Every structure is written in C-alpha cells, then in structure tokens.
Amino acid sequence: MGLQDSITSFQKSFVISLERFLPDNLEPKDLYSASKHLLKSGGKRLRPFLVYQSCKLVGGDVEAIMPAAVSIELIHNFTLIHDDIMDRDEFRRGVPTVHVLWGVPMAILAGDVLFSKAFEIFFHCFSFKHIDRERIVESMRRLANAVTVIAEGQALDMSFEGKLFDMSITELDYLNMIYKKTAVLIKTACEIGGLLGMGSLESVNALSKYGENIGMAFQMRDDILGVIGDEKALGKPVGSDVREGKCTLVLLHAARNCDDNQRRTLQKYYGKRDLSNIELNEVIDVLKETGSLDYVSSLAEKYVLSAKEALKSFSKGEDRDILMELADYILARGY
C-alpha cells in the first residue's frame, strides 16, 4: 500500500470517528454547524494521518489512537477559524470562512468549542486499557503545550506584518515563527502517534525530528503556493501574503536581494489590500528574478532531507516508506 492508498484508508476510519465524537445533533445548532464547517469542507487531514501513521510505524494499535487523531484535527481547525478572523480571509478550502457565514462572535465561539472538545475527546484514549496511562497524560500535555506555542507563533506573525523593509525581521525570526505557528503541531502529531503506539523513547524522538522538519518544509511550500499556486486547487485567493503585508521568507529574501527598480515594485504593492492579479504578477516577476522562490524551495528540500534522515533509525518497510513518500509529497504538493 502506497501513500495515497494509506491516506484513503485512514480517512474512511477518521470520518467515522469524527462523526461519532462530534455528531450532527449537537445543540445549539448554529454553534456546532459553524464549528464543523471547515471540517466538512475536507482538508488534507495531514496531522491526524501523522498520528495514525506514526503509531503504525512503532507497531501500535491504530484503533486506540483515533480519539487523539480527531483531537489534533479539531485543534488545527480551531486555529484556522481564529486565523481567518485575524487575517480577514474570506475563503478557505473553496468555501466561505466561518466568520463570513456566521459572523465574528459566533466564529470565535466555534473555534473555542473545537478547542475544548479536542481535549474532551482525547480522554477516550483512557478506555483502551493496554495504553500506558502516563503516555496518554504526556501526549495531552504535549498537545496543550503545542497550542500555547501556536498562539505565540500567531502573535509573532501578526507583529511582523508591514515590516518587510525596515530590516528588523531576519530569516531566523521567520524560521522561529513558522516553527511555532506550523511545525510544532505537525511535530506533536508524530510524537503522539509514537507515544500512544507504545514506541521507545528513541522512536518518539526520531518521529519528533521527522515531524518538525516536514512541518518547516510544509510552511515554506505553503508560502510559495500562496503567491504562485492555483486558486482553484488552493481553495482561496493567491497573493494574500502580499496583500496582508506578511513577512514570509519568499518576500524577505526578495526585499534583501532586489535592485532599486525591483524594490520600488515591492514597496508599491506590499500591503495593498486591493492588489490586482496583474499587479501580483509584477511581484511574482521580482520573486523569480531575485531567485527568492528557488531559494525557499531549496531550503525546504533541506528540511525534507533532514526529515527522511530521522526515519532511517527505523527498519525498512511499508510504514516507513509511506512517511518517506509523504515527506517528498510536501515539496511536490499543489495545494
């Protein structure tokens, strides 16, 4: 079974578990309709799949970790709902965002209820008596810590807005921010799969390194797709990072490696909320001419190589191959 077949098989089980833990008959209806809106619109399910596949890799019971897999997807969607409010984004996964359909107050509550439900659902892992209780508690501790770190990352991301040209934001600042905002939850998903799968400490640490590195690469690829991706595939408008004045590495590299004419183009359009596609193409030309897209792609490749290196401590086999293939997919994905 390859990566795609494994994901398809997992998603069938995941949807059943999601519906069991978060049924459609919960009240008040508006609150739970809003909270499940993005969950029902699809998504890659990367984080819960990593819980599942990491558990498989260490020889664990994949049925027993499904509550944890659902929990981590709820946490992810909680962060997306609040992120869309802060960034004033109107579309995600090809559908209107939660705050657009239900208003900001209900969207905030929808995110909050996903956060609380995530930990409520995680407790169902205790019903599987063969899983060490201390490992469940440690897994929940790591997930709670990850949420704190994500909030720190989001705060950094917001504090960086509009600062592309004052030279105060460095590449190291960016890497720290995306570790906190994106990589930490992917890393935690891998750790939880290893912990609840009863893997050794060495195995959990190796999975942690794998998850952190693919998480870093994932965000870099996301930043690239955010300016040159296909809108239909992405399910949201391209160019939002430019319009919102974000400090992605693609833009940081361009701002520090451009000539005067290129700088004028970037300064003209950076942070322009009504940026047209024609104007965005001018920015893309600068990103290409400065080698910024290639630079970020190359850096993402290095992180993927580090991720695959971390897996070499595991025996060769189908489950390891699937995670290796997933690392390559991170670089090749179009959405």
C-alpha positions as a printed Julia matrix, in Angstrom:
335×3 Matrix{Float64}:
   0.0    0.0     0.0
   1.4    3.38   -1.04
   0.85   6.84    0.43
  -2.39   7.64   -1.39
  -3.99   4.28   -0.62
  -2.96   4.6     3.02
  -4.44   8.11    3.27
  -7.68   6.97    1.63
  -7.98   4.03    4.03
  -7.25   6.24    7.03
  -9.72   8.95    6.01
 -12.61   6.46    5.93
 -11.89   5.46    9.53
 -11.26   9.07   10.51
 -14.62  10.32    9.2
 -16.44   7.58   11.14
 -14.59   8.57   14.33
 -15.21  12.27   13.74
 -18.94  11.71   13.31
 -19.04   9.54   16.43
 -17.31  12.12   18.61
 -18.89  15.21   17.01
 -22.38  14.19   15.76
 -24.68  16.49   13.81
 -27.39  16.61   16.5
 -25.45  18.73   19.0
 -27.1   21.93   20.26
 -27.09  24.87   19.81
 -27.2   24.04   16.12
 -25.63  27.28   14.86
 -22.61  26.86   17.12
 -21.88  23.3    16.04
 -22.67  23.98   12.37
 -20.11  26.78   12.47
 -17.56  24.65   14.31
 -17.88  21.76   11.83
 -17.97  23.94    8.7
 -14.27  23.62    7.81
 -14.15  20.0     9.0
 -16.88  19.14    6.5
 -15.16  21.03    3.68
 -12.35  18.49    3.58
  -8.74  19.44    4.04
  -5.62  17.31    3.85
  -6.05  15.68    7.29
  -2.25  15.69    7.45
  -1.95  15.97   11.22
  -4.34  13.16   12.19
  -2.81  10.97    9.48
   0.6   11.54   11.05
  -0.75  10.4    14.43
  -2.06   7.26   12.74
   0.99   6.51   10.58
   3.48   7.2    13.38
   1.54   4.77   15.56
   1.67   2.16   12.8
   5.4    2.66   12.37
   6.08   1.74   16.01
   3.68  -1.21   15.86
   0.87   0.36   17.87
  -2.9   -0.13   17.92
  -4.28   2.35   15.38
  -7.86   1.99   16.64
  -6.8    3.13   20.09
  -5.25   6.38   18.81
  -8.27   7.56   16.79
  -9.53   9.83   19.61
  -6.12  11.53   19.61
  -6.18  11.83   15.81
  -9.6   13.51   15.95
  -8.4   15.78   18.76
  -5.42  17.08   16.83
  -7.58  17.83   13.77
 -10.01  19.78   15.95
  -7.12  21.79   17.37
  -5.89  22.51   13.85
  -9.33  23.68   12.72
  -9.73  25.81   15.86
  -6.55  27.66   14.9
  -7.73  28.07   11.28
 -11.04  29.64   12.3
  -9.32  32.2    14.53
  -6.53  32.75   11.99
  -9.08  33.59    9.28
 -10.7   36.14   11.59
  -7.37  37.84   12.31
  -6.3   37.86    8.66
  -9.79  38.81    7.43
  -9.65  35.96    4.92
 -12.94  35.22    3.17
 -12.28  31.77    1.67
 -10.64  28.55    2.78
 -10.81  25.09    1.16
 -13.01  26.55   -1.56
 -15.78  27.68    0.81
 -16.51  30.93    2.67
 -14.75  31.15    6.02
 -16.66  30.66    9.27
 -16.75  34.34   10.26
 -18.09  35.29    6.83
 -21.06  32.92    7.19
 -21.79  33.19   10.92
 -20.16  36.47   11.96
 -17.08  37.07   14.09
 -18.63  36.43   17.55
 -20.01  33.01   16.57
 -16.78  32.13   14.75
 -14.77  32.85   17.9
 -17.09  30.54   19.86
 -16.88  27.89   17.13
 -13.12  27.86   17.48
 -13.38  27.79   21.27
 -15.7   24.78   21.26
 -13.35  22.84   18.97
 -10.52  23.58   21.4
 -12.45  22.27   24.41
 -13.94  19.3    22.53
 -10.44  18.28   21.43
  -9.34  17.58   25.0
 -12.71  16.07   25.92
 -12.37  13.6    23.04
  -8.72  12.84   23.84
  -9.88  11.36   27.17
 -11.46   8.47   25.26
  -7.94   7.07   24.86
  -8.19   6.05   28.52
 -10.83   3.45   27.57
  -8.09   1.4    25.9
  -6.55  -0.36   28.88
  -3.43  -1.54   27.05
  -2.18   2.03   26.55
   0.02   3.27   29.37
  -1.83   5.97   31.32
   1.26   8.1    31.75
   1.74   8.16   27.98
  -1.79   9.45   27.46
  -1.23  12.2    30.02
   2.12  13.08   28.43
   0.51  13.19   24.99
  -2.17  15.57   26.23
   0.47  17.71   27.93
   2.39  17.98   24.66
  -0.76  18.9    22.75
  -1.66  21.59   25.29
   1.87  22.97   25.06
   1.66  22.97   21.26
  -1.46  25.17   21.41
   0.44  27.66   23.57
   3.33  27.68   21.11
   0.94  28.14   18.16
  -0.53  31.22   19.85
   3.0   32.58   20.27
   3.67  31.95   16.59
   0.48  33.68   15.52
   1.39  36.67   17.69
   4.81  36.83   16.04
   3.27  36.56   12.57
   0.97  39.48   13.33
   3.79  41.54   14.85
   5.87  41.06   11.67
   3.16  42.48    9.4
   4.21  45.54    7.44
   7.87  45.27    8.49
   9.37  43.86    5.3
  11.51  46.89    4.53
  12.66  48.05    7.96
  15.19  45.17    8.05
  14.29  44.28   11.63
  12.9   40.84   10.71
  15.56  38.24    9.92
  15.43  34.8     8.34
  16.0   33.34   11.8
  12.97  35.27   13.08
  10.9   33.8    10.26
  12.09  30.25   10.97
  11.25  30.64   14.65
   7.81  31.97   13.76
   6.89  29.12   11.38
   8.2   26.54   13.84
   5.77  27.92   16.4
   2.86  28.58   14.07
   3.0   25.45   11.89
   5.75  22.93   12.58
   5.06  22.39   16.28
   1.61  20.82   15.74
   2.91  18.53   12.98
   5.8   17.55   15.24
   3.38  16.91   18.11
   1.16  14.73   15.91
   4.12  12.46   15.21
   5.13  12.38   18.87
   1.62  11.46   19.99
   1.43   8.62   17.47
   4.73   7.27   18.76
   3.81   7.69   22.43
   0.36   6.1    22.2
   1.71   3.4    19.91
   3.99   2.42   22.81
   7.13   3.24   20.85
  10.5    3.57   22.55
  11.85   6.96   23.64
  14.32   6.79   20.74
  11.47   6.16   18.3
   9.4    9.05   19.66
  12.4   11.39   19.4
  13.06  10.29   15.81
   9.41  10.88   14.89
   9.61  14.28   16.59
  12.56  15.27   14.38
  10.75  13.97   11.32
   7.61  15.93   12.14
   9.42  19.16   12.93
  11.35  19.07    9.67
   8.41  18.26    7.41
   6.46  20.94    9.28
   9.06  23.57    8.41
   9.11  22.43    4.78
   5.3   22.37    4.7
   5.06  26.05    5.65
   7.75  27.09    3.17
   5.88  25.29    0.4
   2.69  26.97    1.63
   4.35  30.38    1.32
   5.39  29.6    -2.26
   1.93  28.35   -3.23
   0.48  31.45   -1.61
   1.89  33.56   -4.44
   2.2   31.22   -7.44
  -0.35  28.48   -6.65
  -3.6   27.73   -8.47
  -6.57  29.39   -6.78
  -8.96  26.53   -7.55
  -6.57  23.95   -6.15
  -5.79  26.07   -3.08
  -9.42  26.93   -2.42
  -8.5   30.53   -1.58
  -7.13  33.58   -3.4
  -3.41  33.71   -4.14
  -1.39  36.75   -3.12
  -2.93  37.15    0.34
   0.52  37.28    1.98
   1.43  40.25   -0.23
  -1.93  41.96    0.34
  -1.76  41.48    4.1
   1.86  42.65    4.38
   3.18  39.35    5.72
   6.88  38.65    6.21
   7.24  35.28    4.51
  10.74  34.09    3.65
   9.97  34.45   -0.06
   9.29  38.15    0.44
  12.1   38.65    2.97
  14.66  37.17    0.59
  13.39  39.3    -2.3
  13.48  42.51   -0.24
  17.12  41.87    0.67
  18.29  40.83   -2.79
  16.49  43.22   -5.12
  17.76  46.17   -7.14
  16.24  49.64   -6.89
  13.58  49.05   -9.57
  12.54  45.76   -8.03
  12.4   47.36   -4.59
  10.08  50.07   -5.91
   7.76  47.38   -7.27
   7.69  45.54   -3.95
   7.16  48.74   -1.95
   4.36  49.79   -4.29
   2.34  46.61   -3.87
   3.32  45.22   -0.46
   0.35  45.54    1.89
  -2.04  46.7    -0.84
  -5.38  45.09    0.12
  -6.95  45.57   -3.34
  -3.94  44.16   -5.22
  -4.99  43.03   -8.71
  -3.78  39.86  -10.42
  -1.8   41.97  -12.89
  -0.05  43.74  -10.02
   0.54  40.42   -8.26
   2.24  39.14  -11.41
   4.67  42.07  -11.19
   5.54  40.97   -7.65
   5.94  37.37   -8.82
   8.36  38.55  -11.51
  10.51  40.14   -8.8
  10.39  36.95   -6.71
  11.6   34.99   -9.73
  14.26  37.5   -10.78
  15.76  37.68   -7.27
  15.86  33.88   -7.03
  13.65  34.04   -3.94
  11.26  31.27   -5.0
  14.2   28.98   -5.79
  15.93  29.89   -2.53
  12.94  28.94   -0.39
  12.35  25.76   -2.42
  15.96  24.71   -1.86
  15.72  25.37    1.87
  12.51  23.34    2.08
  14.3   20.47    0.32
  17.0   20.52    3.01
  14.37  20.2     5.73
  12.78  17.27    3.9
  16.16  15.54    3.64
  16.62  16.0     7.4
  13.16  14.54    7.99
  13.93  11.47    5.91
  17.27  11.06    7.67
  15.44  10.91   11.01
  13.41   7.94    9.75
  16.5    5.88    8.95
  16.63   4.72   12.57
  13.52   2.63   11.8
  13.63  -0.69    9.98
  12.83  -0.59    6.27
   9.24  -1.44    5.49
   5.93  -0.21    4.12
   5.09   2.05    7.07
   8.46   3.82    6.92
   8.19   4.11    3.13
   4.81   5.84    3.46
   6.31   8.53    5.72
   9.27   8.89    3.34
   6.83   9.36    0.45
   4.85  11.87    2.49
   8.0   13.95    3.01
   8.51  14.1    -0.77
   4.85  14.99   -1.27
   5.28  18.02    1.0
   7.57  19.54   -1.65
   5.54  18.48   -4.68
   2.04  19.35   -3.5
  -0.01  21.89   -5.38
  -2.4   22.75   -2.55
